[in-house]
Amino acid sequence: MRGRNGYTKSLLLFGLVLCMKAAGCGDDDAPRHPAMCAGEGCLCNLENDCVCTAGDDCKATCVECSLTCDEGAKCNAEASGAVAVACSDSSECKGNGGNGSLLTCRESSHCNLKSGADSVASCEDSSDCKINVGPGSTVVCKDSAHCEVKCDTGDCEVTCESGTHCALNCGPDDGGKPGTECPDGRLICGTDC
């Protein structure tokens, strides 16, 4: 028979294990992982929203964050989780984000971005985009944008509006072939129209 102290210790240990396995246990007190900025003109606030001001060259590193790249800036975002990158007129953006990333290139920006699964990218105006996305991702190319998209592993789609230049290259799971063009104009990998 177990003594009272041994029984109490066992209950406490059991409760601690359950708490560690339960979603959200202690999440409110979990330490934040702030975005780190390098380079003049790069600022990040407490919400991990970062801005690279016009004409500057900066890099943001984070677990999850957003980076706005103002006109004429050079930006590089590195995130292990989701990253939101917004590139404005004549900026040059590079980035590498995890699943669920949001990538937006506007005006005459140049973007070279990579993200994980279930990401969304948009290339607008006269932007020039090279985007590598994971499965379940979608890309929209509109206005007079130039889009070169690579889908690492199946189930991606690119919507190309009239006046754009679009190319989709499917990953090794689809033999590295170009995306299939659907009757509605979408380019797809790893799925049917």
Residue pairs with C-beta under 8 A, 6 or more apart in sequence:
2 10
19 25
19 26
32 46
32 48
33 62
33 63
33 64
34 44
34 46
34 48
34 62
35 44
35 48
35 50
35 60
35 61
35 62
35 65
36 44
36 60
36 61
36 62
37 43
37 44
37 50
37 58
37 59
37 60
38 58
38 59
38 60
38 61
39 52
39 56
39 57
39 58
39 59
40 56
40 57
40 58
41 52
41 53
41 54
41 55
41 56
41 57
41 58
41 73
42 50
42 51
42 52
42 53
42 56
42 58
42 59
42 60
43 50
43 51
43 53
44 50
44 60
44 62
44 65
48 62
48 64
48 65
48 66
49 65
49 66
49 68
50 60
50 62
50 65
50 66
50 67
50 68
50 77
51 67
51 68
51 70
52 58
52 60
52 67
52 68
52 69
52 70
52 73
52 74
52 75
52 91
53 70
53 73
54 70
54 71
54 72
54 73
55 72
55 73
56 73
56 74
57 73
57 74
58 73
58 74
58 75
58 76
59 75
59 76
59 77
59 78
60 67
60 75
60 76
60 77
60 78
61 77
61 78
61 79
62 77
62 78
62 79
62 81
62 83
63 79
63 80
63 81
64 79
64 81
64 82
64 83
64 98
65 77
65 79
65 83
65 84
66 83
66 84
66 85
66 86
67 75
67 77
67 83
67 84
67 85
67 86
67 93
67 95
68 86
68 88
69 75
69 85
69 86
69 87
69 88
69 91
69 92
69 93
69 109
70 88
70 91
71 88
71 89
71 90
71 91
72 89
72 90
72 91
73 88
73 91
73 92
74 91
74 92
74 93
75 85
75 87
75 91
75 92
75 93
75 94
75 95
76 93
76 94
76 95
77 83
77 85
77 93
77 94
77 95
77 96
77 97
78 95
78 96
79 95
79 96
79 97
79 98
79 101
80 98
81 97
81 98
81 99
81 100
82 97
82 98
82 99
82 100
82 101
82 102
82 119
83 95
83 96
83 97
83 98
83 101
83 102
83 115
84 101
84 102
84 103
84 104
85 93
85 95
85 97
85 101
85 102
85 103
85 104
85 111
85 113
86 104
86 106
87 93
87 104
87 105
87 106
87 109
87 110
87 111
87 127
88 106
88 107
88 109
89 106
89 107
89 108
89 109
90 107
90 108
90 109
91 109
91 110
92 109
92 110
93 105
93 109
93 110
93 111
93 112
93 113
94 111
94 112
94 113
95 101
95 103
95 111
95 112
95 113
95 114
95 115
96 113
96 114
96 115
97 103
97 113
97 114
97 115
97 116
97 119
98 115
98 116
99 115
99 116
99 117
99 118
99 119
99 134
100 116
100 117
100 118
100 119
101 115
101 116
101 119
101 120
102 119
102 120
102 121
103 111
103 113
103 115
103 119
103 120
103 121
103 122
103 131
104 121
104 122
104 124
105 111
105 113
105 121
105 122
105 123
105 124
105 127
105 128
105 129
105 145
106 124
106 125
106 127
107 124
107 125
107 126
107 127
108 125
108 126
108 127
108 128
109 127
109 128
110 127
110 128
111 123
111 127
111 128
111 129
111 130
111 131
112 130
113 121
113 129
113 130
113 131
113 132
114 131
114 132
114 133
115 121
115 131
115 132
115 133
115 134
115 137
116 133
116 134
117 134
117 135
117 136
117 137
118 134
118 135
118 136
118 137
119 133
119 134
119 137
119 138
120 137
120 138
120 139
121 129
121 131
121 133
121 137
121 138
121 139
121 140
121 149
122 139
122 140
122 142
123 129
123 131
123 139
123 140
123 141
123 142
123 145
123 146
123 147
123 164
124 142
124 143
124 145
125 143
125 144
125 145
126 143
126 144
126 145
126 146
127 145
127 146
128 145
128 146
129 141
129 145
129 146
129 147
129 148
129 149
130 148
131 139
131 147
131 148
131 149
131 150
132 149
132 150
132 151
132 152
133 139
133 149
133 150
133 151
133 152
133 156
134 151
134 152
134 153
134 156
135 151
135 152
135 153
135 154
135 155
135 156
135 190
136 155
136 156
137 151
137 156
138 156
138 157
138 158
138 159
139 147
139 149
139 156
139 157
139 158
139 159
140 158
140 159
140 161
141 147
141 158
141 159
141 160
141 161
141 164
141 165
141 166
142 161
142 164
143 161
143 163
143 164
144 163
144 164
145 164
145 165
146 164
146 165
147 158
147 160
147 164
147 165
147 166
147 167
148 167
148 169
149 156
149 158
149 166
149 167
149 168
149 169
149 179
149 187
150 168
150 169
150 171
151 168
151 169
151 170
151 171
151 174
151 179
151 189
151 190
152 171
153 171
153 172
153 173
153 190
154 170
154 171
154 173
154 174
154 189
154 190
154 191
155 189
155 190
155 191
156 168
156 170
156 179
156 188
156 189
156 190
157 186
157 187
157 188
157 189
157 191
158 166
158 168
158 179
158 186
158 187
158 188
159 185
159 186
160 166
160 185
160 186
160 187
166 187
167 178
167 187
168 178
168 179
168 187
168 188
168 189
169 176
169 177
169 178
169 179
170 176
170 177
170 178
170 179
170 189
170 190
171 189
173 190
174 189
174 190
178 187
179 187
179 188
179 189
180 187
180 188
180 189
180 193
181 187
182 188
182 193
183 193
184 193
186 193
